[in-house]
């Protein structure tokens, strides 16, 4: 939601449609590539509603493309972009994917913890269509709006809760009192 480089679903799909005959490759780090035998296991659409630390309600939709790497090598080359588009077509027959939704790719393997990443760029290079994936960082939406982090009328700056003021209580020794029945003190 705060990533200015986020591709929206309509643009991402259009980039795939431009290059149906290329091999679809995913790069998730310096010289780190999803193995060519990957599968697109599902495409999810997630409507998100959140309330940030400034008390503002935020809403957006994400389309999440999930990739799975089988342990055993099944093929030498990645799937053609046209095959990915046929999977997308199958999904779009079942649910209408929001063309304005943010795109994320969910991926992990035995050496890389599963996470959702943003397709930073989609570039044709030789026989490949390369989707360059970047991780996102946690951000404070209130600070992104040039507001303070915390409740709107808060005197505090920062996300930590306001420290409670301690009230001093005077203790009285009740055992030393001379309270008697009918004396009005009980």
PAVEXSE-140412 format. One line per 3 residues: their letters; for each residue z, y, x of N, C-alpha, C, O, CB. Coordinates in steps of 0.05 Angstrom, whole numbers, plus 5000, padded with zeros to 4 digits. Each point is the difference from the previous one (the first is absolute). Glycine has a CB too. Layout:
<nodes>
A	Z Y X Z Y X Z Y X Z Y X Z Y X; ...
</nodes>
This chain:
<nodes>
XXX	5000 4976 5016 5000 5024 4984 5000 5025 5017 4990 5021 4991 5034 4954 4974; 4987 5024 5059 5001 5024 5017 4980 4999 5023 4999 5018 5016 5049 4986 4972; 4936 4975 5013 4982 4997 5022 4974 5015 4994 4985 4992 4982 5035 4963 5030
XXX	4973 5066 5003 4976 5016 4994 4974 4985 5006 4979 5008 4991 5048 5033 5018; 4975 4937 5007 4976 4985 5008 4995 4976 4981 4983 4984 5006 5025 5031 5041; 5007 4983 4932 4997 4977 4982 4973 5000 4986 4991 5020 4990 5059 4981 5003
XXX	4937 4976 5008 4975 4996 4985 5007 4993 4972 5019 4985 4995 4956 5001 5047; 5010 5024 4939 5003 4992 4973 4982 4976 4994 4980 4996 5014 5033 5051 4972; 4993 4938 4994 4986 4975 4994 4970 5005 4997 4983 4985 5011 5058 4997 4967
XXX	4951 5038 5006 4971 5006 4996 4985 5005 5025 4977 4990 5003 5035 5029 4954; 5000 4995 5062 4987 5006 5026 4999 4975 5017 4979 4994 5013 5037 5054 4985; 5006 4937 5003 5001 4975 5015 4979 4980 4991 4985 4989 5016 5064 5018 4991
XXX	4949 4990 4967 4980 4981 4989 4972 5010 5005 4982 4984 5007 5050 5003 4957; 4963 5039 5034 4974 5011 5006 4991 4994 5029 4977 4995 5006 5031 5041 4960; 5011 4966 5053 4994 4994 5028 4992 4971 5003 4983 4993 5016 5050 5043 4999
XXX	4980 4946 4970 4993 4972 5001 4972 4996 4988 4984 4985 5011 5064 5001 4985; 4946 5027 4982 4974 4997 4987 4977 5010 5018 4977 4991 4998 5046 5015 4958; 4983 5013 5063 4979 5010 5018 4991 4979 5020 4978 5002 5011 5042 5044 4983
XXX	4997 4934 5011 4995 4981 5022 5005 4971 4992 5016 4987 5012 4996 5049 5020; 4975 4954 4947 5006 4973 4990 4993 4978 5020 5012 4978 4998 4980 5040 4956; 4990 4986 5064 4991 4979 5018 5016 4998 5026 4995 4983 5017 4960 5023 4964
XXX	5064 5013 5023 5016 4999 5025 5024 4982 4997 5009 4995 4978 4976 5052 5032; 5025 4943 5013 5025 4985 5001 5023 5019 4996 5002 5020 5014 4977 4944 5016; 5039 5030 4952 5023 5017 4994 5023 4993 5018 5012 4978 4998 4973 5027 4954
XXX	5022 5013 5066 5021 4996 5020 5023 5019 4995 4996 5023 4992 4970 4961 5042; 5059 5006 4971 5024 5017 4997 5014 5001 5027 5007 4980 5012 4998 5008 4939; 5000 5037 5059 5014 5004 5025 5027 5012 4993 5001 5021 4986 4956 4985 5041
XXX	5065 4982 4982 5027 5010 4993 5015 5011 5024 5024 5005 4998 4976 4963 4965; 4987 5034 5060 5013 5012 5024 4980 4999 5023 4978 4990 4998 5068 4995 4986; 4963 5026 5039 4983 5000 5024 4993 4971 5007 5017 4984 5007 5005 5059 5010
XXX	4952 4951 4981 4990 4972 5005 5013 4979 4983 5000 4976 5008 4992 5039 5039; 5019 4992 4930 5012 4980 4981 4982 4999 4975 4997 5020 4986 5050 4989 5032; 4942 4968 4978 4981 4996 4978 5010 4977 4982 5011 4980 5009 4950 5037 5019
XXX	5035 4987 4945 5005 4978 4982 4980 4978 5007 4976 5006 5004 5042 5025 4958; 4991 4944 5040 4982 4978 5008 4976 4999 4980 5004 5005 4976 5035 4969 5044; 4938 5019 4990 4976 4999 4983 5002 4980 4977 4984 5002 4981 4990 5012 5058
XXX	5044 4968 4962 5003 4980 4978 5018 5010 4977 5009 4985 4983 4984 4978 5050; 5013 5064 4967 5018 5011 4980 4989 4995 4972 4976 4996 4996 5040 5039 5036; 5002 4966 4948 4993 4999 4972 5011 5025 4987 5021 5010 5008 4980 4939 4991
XXX	4985 5061 4981 5011 5020 4982 5014 4984 4978 4987 4989 4983 4977 5047 5028; 5063 4963 4991 5015 4983 4981 5004 5012 4973 5002 4987 4980 5020 4993 5059; 4981 5047 4960 5003 5013 4975 4995 5030 5003 5003 5011 5022 5029 4954 4962
XXX	4962 5048 4994 4999 5029 4999 5019 5008 4978 4997 4992 4977 4954 5010 5039; 5068 5015 4992 5021 5009 4981 4995 5029 4993 4991 5016 5017 5042 4950 5002; 4974 5042 4957 5001 5028 4993 5029 5006 4991 5011 4987 4982 4940 5014 5003
XXX	5061 5018 5028 5028 5006 4996 5004 5029 4992 4996 5018 5017 5017 4946 5016; 4995 5041 4942 5008 5027 4993 5028 5006 5010 5018 4984 4996 4952 5015 4963; 5033 5023 5056 5026 5006 5012 5012 5025 4986 4986 5020 4996 4999 4960 5049
XXX	5040 5018 4948 5015 5023 4990 5026 5001 5017 5014 4980 5002 4967 5017 4950; 5024 5026 5060 5024 5003 5016 5012 5027 4996 4988 5019 4989 4993 4951 5045; 5044 5033 4973 5014 5025 5000 5009 5005 5029 5014 4984 5012 5002 5012 4939
XXX	4976 5027 5061 5007 5005 5027 5027 5013 5002 5012 5007 4980 4939 4997 5032; 5058 5001 5013 5026 5011 5005 5003 5029 4990 5023 5010 4998 4981 4960 5041; 4974 5043 4954 5001 5026 4989 5001 5000 4969 5001 5021 4988 4974 4995 5052
XXX	5026 4960 4949 5001 4997 4971 4973 5001 4986 4999 5000 4975 5046 5020 5028; 4933 4981 5011 4974 5001 4988 4988 4972 4995 5002 4983 5017 4990 5061 5007; 4997 4953 4953 4987 4975 4992 4972 5000 5012 4985 5020 4998 5042 4976 4959
XXX	4966 4982 5056 4973 4997 5012 4987 4975 4988 5013 4980 4995 5002 5042 5049; 4959 4980 4951 4985 4978 4989 4973 4997 5014 4987 5021 5005 5036 4985 4951; 4969 4970 5051 4974 4994 5011 4995 4971 4997 5017 4985 4991 4987 5053 5042
XXX	4971 4954 4973 4992 4972 4997 4989 4991 5027 4987 5015 5014 5003 4991 4937; 5016 4969 5056 4989 4988 5024 4984 4975 4993 5007 4985 4982 5033 5033 5045; 4938 4978 4988 4986 4975 4999 5004 4987 5027 4995 5011 5021 4969 5006 4946
XXX	5047 4959 5032 5009 4986 5024 4983 4975 5004 5000 4982 4983 5047 5036 5012; 4938 4981 5027 4983 4978 5007 5017 4982 5019 5007 5009 5022 4949 5018 4973; 5049 4949 4997 5017 4982 5016 4983 4981 5016 4982 4986 4989 5055 5017 4977
XXX	4968 4995 5060 4986 4983 5018 5018 4977 5010 5024 5005 5005 4946 5033 5010; 5019 4938 4988 5015 4977 5010 4984 4987 5023 4976 4996 4997 5046 4997 4958; 4991 5001 5067 4988 4986 5022 5009 4971 4999 5024 4995 5004 4975 5048 5024
XXX	4983 4939 4968 5008 4971 5001 5008 4993 5029 4989 5012 5019 4980 4977 4942; 5049 4992 5042 5008 4992 5027 4977 4987 5015 4996 5006 5024 5051 4987 4959; 4938 4990 5004 4977 4987 5013 4975 5017 4998 4995 5013 4980 5025 4942 5010
XXX	4965 5045 5032 4976 5016 5002 4979 4987 4981 4994 4976 5003 5016 5039 5045; 4979 5000 4934 4981 4989 4980 4972 5010 5005 4981 4986 4992 5056 5011 4975; 4960 5025 5046 4973 5011 5005 5000 5019 5023 5021 5011 5008 4968 4984 4944
XXX	4988 5010 5060 4997 5017 5023 4996 5030 4993 5008 5018 5015 4973 4943 5009; 5007 5043 4952 4994 5028 4992 5015 5007 4975 5007 4983 4983 4947 5013 5038; 5052 5030 4977 5014 5010 4976 4981 4999 4976 4975 4998 5004 5054 5032 5025
XXX	4982 4971 4948 4983 4999 4975 4982 5025 4999 5007 5021 5011 5029 4953 4965; 4942 5022 5012 4982 5023 4995 5013 5019 4980 5015 4992 4983 4944 4978 5027; 5034 5055 4993 5010 5020 4981 4992 4993 4972 5015 5005 4981 4983 5030 5055
XXX	4979 4953 4960 4990 4992 4973 5019 4979 4988 5005 5001 4976 4948 5008 5038; 5059 4973 5002 5019 4981 4989 5025 5014 4991 5011 4994 4979 4971 4970 5052; 5028 5056 4985 5023 5016 4991 4994 5014 4974 5017 5002 4983 4998 5004 5066
XXX	4961 5005 4949 4992 5014 4976 4999 4981 4976 5006 5008 4977 4968 5024 5050; 5018 4943 4977 5000 4980 4978 5029 4994 4991 5005 4996 4976 4952 4984 5041; 5062 5020 5001 5028 4996 4993 5010 5025 4984 5014 4997 4980 4994 4974 5061
XXX	4985 5052 4969 5007 5025 4985 4988 5000 4972 5014 5008 4981 4988 5017 5063; 4973 4967 4954 4987 4998 4973 5016 4981 4982 5003 5006 4976 4952 5004 5045; 5053 4967 4989 5016 4981 4985 5026 5013 4990 5008 4996 4977 4972 4966 5050
XXX	5033 5052 4991 5025 5014 4993 4995 5021 4978 5015 5002 4981 5003 4990 5065; 4960 5024 4958 4995 5021 4981 4991 4991 4973 5000 5015 4981 4988 5012 5058; 5005 4947 4958 4994 4989 4974 5026 4995 4985 5001 5000 4975 4958 4978 5043
XXX	5063 5018 4997 5026 4995 4988 5017 5025 4996 5013 5003 4979 4986 4952 5042; 5000 5064 4998 5015 5025 4998 4983 5023 5010 4984 4997 5018 5060 4978 4988; 4959 5048 4981 4985 5024 5008 5016 5013 5023 5022 5010 4996 4959 4997 4957
XXX	5007 4992 5071 5013 5013 5023 4995 5030 5000 4977 5009 4997 5017 4948 5029; 5027 5058 4977 4999 5029 4999 4985 5011 5024 5009 4995 5023 5035 5006 4952; 4933 5012 5021 4984 5010 5023 5015 5022 5016 4992 5005 5023 4967 4985 4951
XXX	5062 5021 5015 5016 5021 5014 5025 4989 5014 5015 5015 5012 4967 5018 4955; 5022 4941 5030 5024 4987 5012 4998 5000 5030 4979 4998 5012 5026 4973 4947; 5018 5031 5054 5002 4998 5029 4995 4971 5008 5009 4982 4986 5023 5057 5017
XXX	4954 4957 5019 4994 4973 5009 5020 4992 5022 5005 5016 5018 4946 4989 4970; 5059 4971 5010 5017 4989 5022 4989 4971 5005 4990 4987 4982 5051 5042 5005; 4963 4962 5037 4993 4973 5007 5026 4987 5009 5014 5010 5018 4938 5001 4996
XXX	5055 4966 4973 5025 4986 5007 4992 4976 5017 4984 4983 4993 5038 5031 4964; 4991 4985 5067 4994 4979 5019 5024 4994 5018 5016 5017 5005 4936 4997 4994; 5049 4961 5009 5020 4992 5020 4993 4972 5009 4985 4985 4987 5051 5043 4992
XXX	4974 4965 5045 4996 4973 5010 5025 4992 5015 5020 5014 4999 4930 4992 5004; 5049 4971 5012 5024 4991 5013 5010 5019 5023 5023 4998 5008 4962 4955 4981; 4997 5064 5020 5008 5019 5022 5002 5029 4991 5007 5017 5015 4971 4952 5016
XXX	5015 5036 4943 5000 5027 4990 5012 5000 4972 4988 4989 4982 4970 5023 5046; 5065 5001 4969 5014 5000 4974 4982 5011 4978 4985 5020 5004 5058 4986 5020; 4958 4982 4953 4984 5009 4977 5007 5028 4993 5024 5008 4998 4973 4945 4985
XXX	4982 5063 5013 5004 5028 4992 4975 5010 4986 4979 4988 5001 5053 5019 5038; 4971 5015 4948 4978 5013 4987 4991 5023 5018 5016 5016 5010 5000 4972 4944; 4957 5013 5051 4989 5020 5018 4978 5015 4985 4988 4991 4981 5023 4981 5060
XXX	4983 5052 4969 4979 5016 4989 4974 4995 5015 5000 4999 5025 5033 5036 4961; 4944 4962 5000 4974 5000 5013 4995 5029 5010 4993 5017 4984 4989 4943 4987; 5022 5044 5054 4996 5027 5012 4971 5008 5001 4993 5023 4995 5049 4970 5032
XXX	4941 4987 4979 4971 5006 5001 4986 4974 4994 5010 4978 5004 4996 5060 5029; 4969 4964 4957 4982 4978 4996 4974 5007 5013 4986 5019 4992 5036 4968 4963; 4971 4999 5067 4978 5008 5017 4981 4976 5005 5008 4978 5006 5021 5056 5015
XXX	4945 4971 4976 4980 4981 5007 4995 5001 5030 4996 5021 5012 4982 4982 4943; 5023 4973 5058 4996 4998 5029 4986 4974 5005 5012 4978 4999 5030 5049 5011; 4932 4975 4997 4984 4976 5005 4999 4983 4975 4991 5009 4979 5022 4991 5069
XXX	4995 4974 4954 4999 4982 4977 5026 5000 4983 5003 4984 4982 4966 4988 5045; 5049 5047 4980 5026 5000 4987 5006 5026 4984 4990 5021 5008 5026 4950 5029; 4999 5026 4942 5012 5022 4986 5029 4998 5006 5014 4982 4991 4950 5019 4971
XXX	5046 5018 5054 5028 4999 5010 5018 5017 4983 4995 5024 4997 4988 4967 5049; 5038 4997 4943 5021 5014 4986 5023 5003 5020 5013 4981 5007 4973 5001 4946; 5019 5043 5055 5021 5006 5019 5026 5005 4985 5001 5020 4985 4966 4999 5049
XXX	5053 4964 4969 5025 5002 4985 5021 5015 5016 5003 4995 5024 4986 4962 4951; 5026 5060 5012 5022 5015 5012 5025 4997 4983 4998 5000 4976 4970 5033 5045; 5054 4964 4993 5025 4999 4985 5008 5028 4992 4992 5020 5012 5023 4938 5013
XXX	5001 5044 4954 5010 5026 4990 5029 5003 5011 5012 4981 5009 4958 5017 4949; 5040 5026 5040 5028 5005 5007 5014 5010 4974 4988 5010 4982 5000 5001 5066; 5038 4985 4952 5016 5010 4978 5002 5030 5002 5004 5011 5022 5023 4945 4976
XXX	4970 5057 4980 5000 5029 5000 5017 5010 4977 5005 4986 4980 4949 5015 5040; 5056 5024 4982 5015 5013 4979 4981 5017 4984 4989 5020 5011 5054 4980 5017; 4953 4993 4947 4982 5015 4983 5009 5029 4995 4984 5019 4999 5003 4938 4979
XXX	5040 5047 5020 5010 5027 4995 4994 5018 5024 4991 5023 4996 5046 4958 4975; 4967 5009 5053 4993 5016 5024 4970 5006 5001 4992 5021 5010 5048 4959 5014; 4944 5001 4967 4971 5004 4999 4992 5022 4981 4978 5011 5002 5017 4941 5009
XXX	5022 5054 4969 4995 5022 4982 5014 5026 5009 5002 5019 4984 4994 4947 4978; 5013 5034 5062 5015 5023 5012 5026 5006 4984 5008 5023 4997 4949 4996 5019; 5055 4960 4974 5026 5002 4987 5021 4987 5017 4993 4985 5019 4985 5015 4935
XXX	5047 5004 5039 5021 4986 5015 5002 4972 4989 4993 4994 4977 5032 5049 5032; 4985 4940 5008 5004 4972 4993 5027 4998 4986 5020 5008 5012 4951 4976 5027; 5030 5007 4937 5025 4997 4985 4995 5010 4972 4977 5007 4993 5051 4999 5048
XXX	4992 4996 4942 4997 5009 4973 4991 5029 4999 5007 5015 5019 5028 4952 4966; 4951 5042 4994 4988 5026 5000 5019 5023 5005 4992 5019 5014 4976 4962 4954; 5056 5019 5021 5019 5022 5004 5022 4994 5020 5021 5012 4999 4970 5001 4954
XXX	5003 4969 5064 5020 4990 5020 5004 5021 5021 4982 5014 5009 5005 4939 4982; 5038 5050 5018 5007 5017 5022 4994 4985 5026 4998 5012 5021 5037 5012 4952; 4963 4950 5026 4996 4983 5023 4971 5000 5008 4982 5003 4983 5057 4969 5005
XXX	4956 5026 5038 4973 4994 5009 5002 4973 5014 5016 4996 5018 4972 5054 4988; 4996 4932 4985 5001 4973 5011 5003 4980 4978 5007 5007 4977 5013 5010 5065; 4974 4958 4964 5000 4979 4980 5028 4987 4996 5004 4985 4981 4948 5007 5029
XXX	5067 5014 5007 5026 4987 4998 5015 5012 4977 4997 5024 4994 5004 4966 5055; 5017 4994 4938 5015 5011 4977 5019 5021 5009 5010 5001 5023 4986 4955 4954; 5010 5063 5005 5018 5022 5005 5028 4988 5004 5009 4983 4985 4963 5049 4987
XXX	5042 4979 5048 5027 4990 5006 5019 5011 4978 5000 5024 4994 4991 4974 5056; 5026 4984 4940 5019 5008 4979 5023 5016 5012 5009 4993 5022 4978 4967 4950; 5022 5061 5014 5023 5015 5009 5025 4983 4993 5002 4989 4979 4975 5056 5015
XXX	5041 4954 5025 5025 4985 4996 5021 5018 4987 5004 5023 5008 4986 4948 5032; 5022 5019 4939 5021 5014 4986 5027 4991 5011 5005 4976 5002 4966 5028 4956; 5047 5015 5048 5026 4993 5010 5018 4996 4976 5001 5016 4981 4993 5010 5062
XXX	5021 4952 4958 5018 4993 4979 5029 5000 5011 5005 4989 5021 4959 4983 4955; 5054 5041 5010 5028 5000 5008 5014 4976 4987 4999 4998 4976 5001 5053 5030; 5013 4933 5010 5014 4977 4989 5029 5008 4995 5013 5014 5016 4957 4954 5009
XXX	5040 5022 4953 5028 5006 4992 5015 4973 5000 4990 4980 4991 4997 5060 4981; 5037 4960 5038 5017 4976 5001 5013 4997 4972 5019 5014 4994 4990 4991 5056; 4979 4977 4934 5010 4997 4973 5027 4985 4999 5015 5003 4981 4938 4996 5003
XXX	5053 4986 5037 5025 4985 5001 5023 5019 5002 5022 4994 4992 4955 4967 5029; 5019 5063 4991 5022 5019 5004 5004 5018 4975 5019 5015 5000 4971 4984 5049; 4993 4999 4931 5003 5017 4977 5023 4990 4982 5006 4976 5000 4944 5037 5002
XXX	5061 5004 4983 5022 4992 4982 4990 5003 4971 5010 5016 4985 5025 4999 5049; 4946 4968 4960 4988 5000 4973 5017 4982 4983 5005 4977 5007 4948 5032 5011; 5056 5000 4960 5017 4984 4981 4987 4999 4973 4985 5018 4993 5056 4995 5032
XXX	4964 4966 4960 4988 4998 4973 5008 5025 4984 5023 5008 4999 4978 4942 5003; 4979 5061 4984 5005 5023 4983 5001 5026 5016 5003 5022 4988 5021 4949 4981; 4973 5028 5058 5001 5025 5016 4974 5015 5001 4999 5022 5011 5036 4956 5016
XXX	4944 5011 4962 4974 5014 4999 4983 4998 5025 4979 5012 5001 5043 5019 4968; 4987 4954 5050 4984 4998 5025 4983 4975 5000 4982 4997 5017 5053 5028 5007; 4968 4956 4958 4985 4975 4999 4982 5000 4976 4985 4981 4996 5051 4995 5027
</nodes>
